[in-house]
Amino acid sequence: MAQNAAEEIVEGAVEGTVDTTVRLFEGLDEIALAIGNFRVSVLDLLTWTVIAIGLLVLAKVLLWVVKRLIRRANRFDAAQGLLAEKIATIIIFAIVFFIGVDVIGFDLSSLAFFSGALGLAVGFGLQKTFGNFIAGLILLMDRSVKPGDVIVVNDYFGAISKIGTRAVSMITRDGKEFLIPNELLMTETVENWSYSSKNVRIQIPVGVSYSSDLKRVEEILIDSTRACNRVLDNPKPNVWLKEFGDNSVNFEIQAWIKDPESGVGNVRSEVLKSIWWTFKDEGIEIPFPQRDVYIKTMPEGAKVVT
């Protein structure tokens, strides 16, 4: 008897909970907004929110799995892997979107009235955004720039750290990060120091006096350049006699490095300091402009100090 009474109490509680839930859902469904054939209730909004959150979590999980698989694949380089990730992101979110529309049972034809205005707004408001997105995909497909490349854009020098959907992130030697729109890299001239090879040749000008032994100067320039650890032995450094200047004989050192992302100015500094100390030891003069001032007449009362 006691067991039957307990079962009746439980059944009554369950039925009461179900009835309350049903009445709550019916009440939420009655609170609705209707425009023509389009009707949306509070219950619909709650249902759509729950479904959207679930699908978004599903998309994030799928995208995480796909990215891990792509990054583990050895046949993809950095640019190809990034392109594959972006394409996978587009496909996954498109599939999830259409699954959500199908699950909700939303009739897209009901929005036909707004499609013209929406298309116009996208055309004007998101024109640059969409253009940058397409430009980013093209940059990754033709591999004209890729993460790790050293580029020069509008006199700014730095290494690419990331290619995003809207802009390319470039970090300079000063630690500053520039966000360059993808379209700019498609339309402007870009120096890519790492496009086909990371070997970069740098020029270091040096001037000496006319009384110097030019042969010995060339030997010092070559030895000082080779002493720099970052200068490559192959291609080997060269020294050119560039011109006979007004005050000096001007040479130019041609040296190759393979890590431009580590900076160029520090290589020049190291080579020039080595040249300076060697010139000091051997008495080779680096000329500098000098001026002699002649005074035609002395003011009255002026004294000449000798």
Secondary structure, 3 states (H helix, E strand, C coil): CHHHHHHHHHHHHHHHHHHHHHHHHHHHHHCEEEECCEEEEHHHHHHHHHHHHHHHHHHHHHHHHHHHHHHHCCCCCHHHHHHHHHHHHHHHHHHHHHHHHHHHCCCHHHHHHHHHHHHHHHHHHCHHHHHHHHHHHHHHHHCCCCCCCEEEECCEEEEEEEECCCEEEEEECCCCEEEEEHHHHHHCCCEECCCCCCCEEEEEEEEECCCCCHHHHHHHHHHHHHCCCCCCCCCCCEEEEEEECCCCEEEEEEEEECCHHHCCHHHHHHHHHHHHHHHHHHCCCCCCCCCCCCCCCCCCCCCCCC
